[in-house]
Every structure is written in structure tokens, then in C-alpha cells.
Amino acid sequence: MASVVHADPGAVIRGRAETYGRAADGAPRRLALDASCKWGAGGYLSSVADLVRFYLGITGGKLLSPPMAALVLGADADGSLRFGGASEGGRSLVSGNVREGLFVAIAANERAE
């Protein structure tokens, strides 16, 4: 997971996306966002490839036992698991089915309200 970095607002990070929100009139606006104080609750930046690697580590028993992964991620009866989150300036979601071996990661640099 080489792309995961702490969200230091002053760091120069190659390929880093800007974060956006919406002005009162609905127009997109760039956000000067400092999430560095959040640490595990949104204080890291990553790529979708590393989000999938993290998900595979959880669901594959490398980071959590299968029963703990099912508890943390809220497994459905069909084996589907998901995790994600949102804060000002972005959101992400990883979803997949352990039985099928299919996983999808989505990241956006704007959080729609």
C-alpha cells in the first residue's frame, strides 16, 4: 500500500487530487481542507488500488479473522461486504463479494450532500 500517506496539507504529493464542495448557489468550489488532525477518521490519502488491497487484507484473513471482518464490515448473507466513508471534500467506498472474488473501489474528490 505504497500510496497511503498522512493528509499533511503542505506536502507535495504527486497525483494528489484537489478537494471540492459546493457553494451556496450550487457551483463547485475548491476547498482548502486540512484533514491532518483526523488520522484514522479521514486523515490519510490513498489510491483506489490501495483501498482494494486493504479490503483484500481484511477479507482474506491477513488483517482480521473472517468472523471479525464480517462483524466490522457488516457481511450480508450472500457474502457481500463493504466499507467507506465521507467527509468534506471527498468520499470513498469499497464493496465486494468474498465468495465471488469481485471487488470494486470508488473514490471521489467531492462530497455531494
Secondary structure, 3 states (H helix, E strand, C coil): CCCCEECCCCCCCCCCCCEEEECCCCCEEEECCCCCCCHHHCCEECCHHHHHHHHHHHHCCCCCCHHHHHHHHCCCCCCEEEEEEEECCEEEEEEEECCCCEEEEEEECECCC
